[in-house]
Amino acid sequence: MVLECERPASVAGEMRWTVNDQDPTLNPVKYVISDDRSTLTVNNVNERDKEFTCKDGTLGDGKEGYTLTGPCEKSKEGTINYRCRSGEWEPEESNCVLQVIKDLEKKVQDIPVFVANLSTATEKNDEEIVQSPVTVQTIVGILVKVADVSQNIIINQPVMENFLKTVDILISTSAIDTWENLNNDNRTDNTSTVLLSAIENMSIRLTNSDFRIIETSIELNRFITTSSSYSAISSLSNSTTEIQIPEIPVSTPITIIVFTTLDSILPTRDTSNNGRSNVHINGDVVVVKVDNKTINNISFAFDITNQSLGNPQCVFWNFNLDTWDSTGCEVKPYISKGNETSKITCECNHTHSFSILMSPFSIDHIALAYITYTGLAISMASLILCLIIEIIVWKSMTRNDTSYMRHVSIVNIAVSLLIANICFIIGAAIADSEQPTSVDRCSPAVFFMHFFYLALFFWMLLSALLLFYRTVMVFSQMSRAKMMAIAFIVSYGAPLLIVVITVASTAGPQNYISKRNACWLNWDESKALLAFVIPVLTILAINLVVLIVVLYKMLRRGVGSAIQPDEKHTLVVIARCAVILAPIFCLTWGFGIGTMVSQDLGIHVVFALLNSLQGFFILVFGTLLDSKIREALAGRLSLRNLTSSNRTRSTNAPST
């Protein structure tokens, strides 16, 4: 039940209110009006209610929790809803719109003059406008009316400039919270998409002349083509979006508009979820309009706004479905032309309002994470077990120089991979805890991962060279100390040199570290990842050549006659490891290169499996399949059991 009173605005002083109800038990209530308000609506207040918690000479009295509707302040039109809280009338919802905007809304006649006045009024009151959802919604409604009226005229540059100046204020970064409120209002006539539609409608009525309009977050290019192709990069300060049209008829009028803030304003609902989805618009929004022509191929290279997102989708806003639609668009690999930031290329066969959608996580990523961390746990446990076994059998397995160097290599391979895996886990924890990934905190982890992964492969190279040396150069002798010196200098010195040169050549951590959501070497900007890929592939190629030569020599009749049986066994073990491990490592990093150029889940899963289980492969093929190690291990364990049994018997024997 409400009480209402209306009177001319010029009347002031006491006014007797009447009850808008037929209940005879309610008595009229007297209020005092001391300003120029002409309408006031309050909740039901009866003289029988003696206790009031909110008292106001203008708004009236009310109990805790009561609501009332009052007029807006001067220079605004509309109403404000108040609620009684803790003895005060607090504004709960404002539906006030600037009077100058409401007046303009009623005068959409002369488009050039009207749009100029609207732009001026919006610029003068920009701070207040962007904080009011109702005002933003009202101005969008005005722009829609302007676009509708403009369908019967030709729009020139000054009119479009004033139109976009108004839009630029509405979609500025300071209005993002206001748009969030509007988009969360569960309205069927979404204000942001209505605005986008109005902009598109205006763009198809532009005059056939070349001009450019640049605002803070909007760039419009209107031109008549003079060649059979078009290519351009956005001129906005915070955008390098590229647009390419490879085939286009000459003398075709085209309008291209780039928006840098619509990603925070347009909704991200999709048809699969029947509402708002977990994807995000992760780049600029580009409107392409072609007058009376059909274009079958348009290419966009979008800047990635948030590097932590993945699973890109090239989409356009489908006004018929009221959702983002990927029909006719597909993701393509981006071909870098220099030091550009990370981008995604989209190719589409039609003209609309385009952008990219990306998601913060996916089932695919979760599955890969489980595979990787499970594999790493197995790998690290295998490496620790490998080192324990080497400690147990060390003395019995290092009696000749060849066997000694072979076991030194295995130990260093295991240690290098174990430390690299620990660094990987640390880097993954840093990447998961910070969005975007902290470059400063990632740098040490990536430095040591880079170093120890390279050391792992250089020790594999030393094993292959040892095999080549002892098989091909049978009669040549090198002291153990000299072999050890060469091995450590090459296996740790070369990786250190490569890592240091890479850090220096990429001019600091900004280009050494990936800017994506991972602690690893940079690829998009500096190609620092090549400092790992090239040495690894080179070593694997050398190992393959050495393996072929050694197998040829070992299969020849009479080979090994000058080699002791134990040493020959060691060479066979090294060769067997090379035959098995080299292809596995080669295959692993072959799939690793594939993950850089492909989004196929299968490639990523295979790489995750092979890469995370390298420690397990080293344990099996480098240690457990060696019969001499198994015999030595069994002998040591039997000896310990025998010693323990003898001690037990000695302890339990009766004293005499």
N, C-alpha and C positions, 0 to 999 in steps of 0.2 A: 504494500500500500504506500502511496506517495502523496505528498502535499505539493501543490503547484500554485504559482502566482504569476500573472503576466500583467504588465503595465507599460505605458509609453516610456521610452528611455529618458525623456526629459523630466519625469516625475521623480522626486526624491522625498525622503522623510519617512514617516511611518506608513506602513501599508498592512492592511488586515488580510491574512491568508485564509483561504477556504479549503476544506478537506475534499479531495477528489474521490469521494466514496459516499455511499448511502447509509453508512453505519451511524445511527442516531446517538450512540453512546460517546462518539468523539465530538469534542468541542472545538470550535475554531481556535487557532493559535496565532498570536500576534508576533510579527518580526519587524525589525527595523532595517530598512535598506538605505544606505548612505552613499552609494556610488551610482554610476550610470548603467548598471546591469538591468536588463529588462526581463530576464527569465531565470528562475532558480528552482531546482527540483531537489527535494530532500526525502529521506526515508520517513516512514510513518512515525510520527512523534505525538504522543497524546499527553494532555495535561495531567492525566492520571499517573503518568510515569514521573515520579518525583526525582529520580536519580539520573543525572546525565554525566557522562564521563568526558565528552568533547563539547566544548562551548566556544562558539565563535560568533561575533556580532554580524558577520556577513553570511557565513555558510550555515549558521544555526547550531542547534544542539543535537547530540546523538549519543547512544550507548556504544560501548566497546564492540567493534566488529560491524557496526552499521556502515552502509555506503550511501553516498549521494552524488549527484551529478551537478556540476556547476559550470558556468561559462568560462571561456578563456580570457586571458588578460588582454589589454588593449593591443591593437594592431594585429590581432589574430582572430580567426573564426573557427568555431567548433565548440567542443565541450571537454571537461576534465572530470574524471571519476575520482572521488575521494573515499577513503576508508578511515574509520575511527580506530586509532591505535594509540594506546598508552596516553589517552587524554588529548590527543592532537589529531586534527584532520590532515591525513597525509595523501598527496596525489598518488593514485594507483595506476591510472592509464590516461594518457593525454591524446586527444584527437584534434589538437589545435593545428591549424595551418596558417601561415602568414597571409594577412589580408591582401597583400599585393599579389600573391600567387593565386588566391581565390578570384580576385578581380580579373586577372589575366585569363583564367580558365573560361570565363564567360565571354571572352572577346576574340576567339580564334577566327579571324576574318582575313585581314591583310597579312599574308604569311611573312614576307620580309620584315615588316615593321614589328609584327608580333614576336617573331623568333628573336629579333634584336632586343626587344624589351624583356623577354623572358631570360635571355642570357645575362643582361645587365642586372636584373633583379636577383638572379641566382648567384652571380659573382659577389654582389653586395652583401648577401646573407648566407654565404656558403657555410660558415662554421655552424650556424644554427640549423641549416637545412640538413646537413649530413648526420646530425644527431637525432633527427625526427623521422621515424619510419613513415608516419602519415604524410608528412610533407614530401618525402621522396616518392611515395606512392602517388601522390597528387600530381607531382611534376611529370612522372612517367606517363600518367594518364593524359596530361596535356600534350606531351611529345607524341603519343599515339594519335591523338586528334590531328596534330600537325601533319604527321605522316599520312594519315587518311586523306586530308584535304589536299595534300601535295601531289596526290596521284593524278591530278588533272592539270598540273603545271610542270614546268621545267625548273629544277633547282639549280641556282648558280652558286659560285664559290662562297660569297659572303653569307648567304643563307645557311649553307652547310657548315660554315665555320661557327656561326652562332649556335647552330643546333648541337654540334659536337662539343663546344665549350660548356654547354649545359650538361651534356652527358658526361663529360670529363669530371665535372664536380660531383655528379651523382655516383660515379664509380671510383672515386678517389680512395686511397688507402684509409683515410680517416672515416669513410662511410662503411667499412667492411662489417663492423659490429651491427650497424643498422640493417644491412642486407641480410645478415645472419638471422636477425629477428624476423624479417619479412619472409625469408625462405623457410623458416621453421613454423610459419603460421598455418601450415596445412591447407593453403589456399589452392584451388584448382586453377585459378588465373594467376600463375606465378609472375610476380612483378618483373623479375630479372629477364625471363624469357620474353615477356611482352615488350620490354625495352629493346632486346636484341631484334625482335621482329620489326619494331618501328625503325631501327637503324637500317636494317636490310631494305625496308620499303623506301626509305629516303634515298638509299644508294642507287636504286634502279631508275631514279628520276633526275639524275645529274645531267648537266649540260655537256655536250660533246666537245669538251676542251680539256687541255692538260692543266692540272693544278695539284698541289700537295698541301695538306693541312696537318700540322703536327701540334698536338697538345701534350700535356704531361704524360698521359697513359694511353693516348690514341694517336695513330698515324693513318691518314687516308691518302691514297694515291689514285688519282683519276687521270687516265691517259688513253690516247688512241694509239694502237700498236703501229709501229713503222717497220717491223721485221716479223719473221715467221716464228720467233721465239722470244721469251721474256725471262729475265732473271734479275732478282733484286734482294737486298738484305735490309731489314728494318733499320731505320735511322733513330729510333727511340734510344734513350741513354742506357736503359737497362734491358735491352733486347737485341739479339742478333739473329732473329728468325729469318730463314731464307725461304723465298718463294720462287719456284721455277715452273714455267709453262713451256715445254719443249716444242710443241706444235700449236700454232695459233694463226688464223687468217690475218693478213695485213689489213689495217684500218678498222680493227675491232675495238670498240669502246670497252674498257675494263675498269672496274673499281676494286681496289684491295684495301681493306681496313685491318690494322693490327691493334689488338687490345692487350695490354700487359697486366691488367688487374681483374679482368673478367673471370679468371680462374678462381678467385676468392668470392665471386658473386653469383655465378651461374650454378644451378643445382647439379648434383652428380647422380641423381637417381637413374636407374636403368630398368629395362623391361624384365630382366631376369629376377629382380628382387621386388618388383611392383612398388617401388618407393626408393628412398635414399639408400645408396649402397655404400660399401666400404672403399670404393675407389675415389681417387682425387683427380681433378683437372690439374695436370702437372706441366703446364706450359702456356704460352700465349694463345689467344683465340684469334683466328684469322678469318675474316669474311671476304669471299671472292664472288664478285658479280660480273657477269659478262652480258652485254646487251645483245639480245636476239641471235646469239651464237651458241653452239655446243662445243665444249672442250672435253676431250676424252682422257687427258692426262695432266695432272697437277702434282707437283712435288713440293713438300714442306720439310724443312729441317728445323725442328723446334728445340729451343733451349730447354733443358730439364730444370725446372724450378727447385724441386726437392730431390736431391741425389739419393735419399734413403729409400725411395719408392722403386718398385719394379713392375714387371709384367706389362709393358706398354701396349696400349690399344689406340689405333688411329680412328678418330670418330668425328662425326658432324652432328649438329643439333637438328633432329628431325621434328619439325613443328607438327606434322600429322600425327606422330606417335607420342609427342611431348616427352622425348627422351633422347639421350645420346645414342647414335646408331653407327655401326662400323661398316655398313653395306657399301661396297665399292671402294673401300680404303684398306690398305695393308701397311704393316711396318716393314721397312727396308733397312739394311745396314747403312750407317752413315759413313761416308768417305771424307775423312778429315783433310782439310786443305792447309793446315798450319797449327797454331796454338789455340784453336777454338775450344770453348768449354764443351762438355759432354752434350751430345745432341741425339735426337731420334728423328729419323726420316720417315715421312708418311707419303704414300702415293695414292691419289684418289682419281676417280674417273668422272667426277661431276663437280659442280660449284655449290658450296653452302658455307656454313660457319664451322670451321674446323678447329680441332685441338687434339690433345692426347690425354687419355685416362691411364692412371697407374695406381697400383694398390700397395699398401704398406707391408702386406705379407700375403702368402698363399699356401695352399696345401703342399704345392711343389717345393717351396722353400723350406717348409717344416720337415718334409720327408728328407730333403737333402741334408738338413741340419742333423737329424737323427742318424742318418747313414754316416755322416762325417764324424760326429762325436763318438758314436759306437765304434767305428773303425779305428779312430785315434786311440781310444782306450785299449782296444786289442793290440794295436801297434806298439804302444808304449809298454804295455805289460810284456809283449814279446821281446822288445829290445832290452828291457831289464833282465828278463830271463836269459837272453843271449849273453849279456855281460856277466851274469852269475856263472853260467856254464864255462865261459872263457877263463874266468878266475880259477875255477876248480881244475880245469885241465891244462892250464897254461904251461906248467913245467914239463909235462909229458908230451905236449904237442909242439914245442918250439925248439927242438933239438938241432934242426938244420936251418940254414939261412932262409931257404925258400918258405918253409913252414912258418918260420918266425915272422917274415914279412907278410905272409898271408893272414896270420892271426892279428898282427898289428893293424892291417887294413880293415878286417872285420870289426875289431873293437872301435876304431875311429869312425867307421861308417855308422855303427850303432849309436855311438855317442853323439855324432853330428845330427843324425836324424832325430834322436831323442830330444836334444836341445831345441832343434827346429820345431818339433811338435809342441813343446812347451811354449815357445814364443808364439806359435800359431794360436794356441788356446788363450794366451794373454791378449793378443791382438783381437781375437774374436770377442772377448769380454769387453774390451774398450769400444769396439765398433757397436756392440749391442747396447751399451750403456749411454752412448752419446749420439744424438742426431743433430747435425751430421757428424761424421766421425772426426774426432780430434786429431789434427795433423801432428801437433807437438807430442801427444802421448803415444801416437802410433809409430812415430819415427824410430825409436829404439827397437821396438818389436820387429818392424819390417827390416831394419838394418841387420839384426842378428838372424832373422829367418833367411834373408837373402844370402848371408855369409855361410850359414851352416848347411843350407840346401846345396849351395855350390860346393862346399867342402865334401859333402857326401858323394857328389858325382866325381870330383877330382880323386877321391880315394878309390872309387870304382875304376877310374882311368889308370891309377897306379897299379891296381891289381891286374888289369889287362896288360899293362906294359911289363910287369913282373913276369907274367905268363909268357909273353913274347920273348923277353930277355932270356929266361931259363930254357925255353924250347928251341929258339932259333940260334941263339948265341951260346951253345952248350959249353964250349971250352973257354969262354970268357969268365973271369972271376972278378967280383966286386965285394969289398969288405962290407960286413953288416952295418958298421957305423956310417959308411958312405951312403949305402942304400937308405938308411934311416934319415940321414940329413936331406938327401934329395927328396924323399917322400914327404917329409914334413914341410919343406920349403915350397914344393909344388902344390901340395894338397891344401895348405892353409895360406900360403903367400899369394898364390894366384887369385883365390876368391877374395881375399882382403883387397888386393889391388883393383879387381873389377868393381867391388862394392864402393870403394873410395872414389874411383873415377866416375862411377855412375852418380853418386851424390854430388860431386863437384860439377859435373856436366849438366845436371838438371837444375842447377842454381837454387839449391836449398830444398827443404822438405815440401814446399808447396807443389813442386812438380815431381818429386821423388815418390811421394805417397799418393795412392789412389784417392780421388775425391768422392768415390762411391762409398756405400755403406760397408766398407771392409778395410782392414789393415793389410795392404799389399802394395806391390809396385804399381806405379802409375802407367796407364796405357794410353788414355785418350789425349792427354796434352803433350807429354814428353817422350812417350814410348819407352820409359825406363824398364818396362818388363822385358824388353829385348835383351837387357844385360843379364837376364837369367835364362831366357829361352835359347839364345844363340849359343852360349857355352854348353848348356845341357845337350842340345841337339848335336853339337860338334863332338862332344865326348862320346855320345852314344854311337855316332857314325864311326869314330876312331875305334871304339870297342868292337864294332861289327867287323871292321876290316881286320883287326888283330885276331879276332876269333876265327875268321875264315882262314887266315894264314896259318895259325897255330893248329887248327884241325887238319889242315892239309899236311903239315909237317908231322903231326902225331900219327896220322894214318899211314904214313910211308913206312915201308919195311926197314927195320933196323933203328928207327928213331928211339932214343931213350936208352941205348945201350951203355952210354957213358953216364947215365943218371942213376943214382941210388934208388932202391925200391920205395923208401919212405918219401923221398923227394918227388919221385914220379907219381905217387899217390896224391901228393899235395897239388901237383900240376893238373892232374885229372880233376880233382875237386874244384880248383879254380876255373878250369875250362867248363865244367858242368854248371857252375854258378853263372858264368858268363853266358852260356847257352840259354839258361832259363831266365836269369834276372835281367839281362840286357833287353830282350824283347818286352818283358813286362814293364820295365821302366820306360822304354821307348814308347810303348803303347800308352802308358799312363800319361806322359807329357804330350803325346800326340793328341789325346783327348783333351788335355789341358789347353792346347792351342785352339781346339774346336770350341771350347766354352767361351772363348773371347769373341768369336764371330757368329755363334749360333745360340738361339734361345731354346733349342730342342731339349726337352727334359731328359731324354734317353742319354744324350751325350754328357750332361751334367751328372747324372746318376752313375754312369760307368766311371767317369773321372773321380767322383767322390769315393767310390768303392776301391778303385785301384790305388788312389793316392793315399787314402787313410790306412790301407793295409800293407804299406811298404815294409813296416817293421816286422810284420808277421812273415812276409816272404823272405826277409833276411834271416830270421830265426830258422825257418824250415829249410831253405835251400843253402844257406851259408853255414849252418851249424848242425842241425838235427840229421840231415841226410849224409853227413860225413861219418863213415863207419869207424874211423879212428877215434873221432871225438866220442862216439857212443861207447866204444870199448874203454877209452880212458875214463869216461864218466862212470861207467859201470864198475870199473876197477876201483876207482876212488871211493865210490859209495859202498862197495863190498868191503874194502879195507876199513872204512870207518865203522861199518856194522860189526866186523870181526873184532876190531879194537874195543868197541863198546861192549861186546859180549864178553871178551876176556877180562875187561875191568870189572864187569858185573860178577863173573865167577870168582875173581880174586877177592872181591869185597865179601862175597858170601862164604868163602872158604873158612873152615873152623881153625882157630888159632891153636898152636901146640905149645 
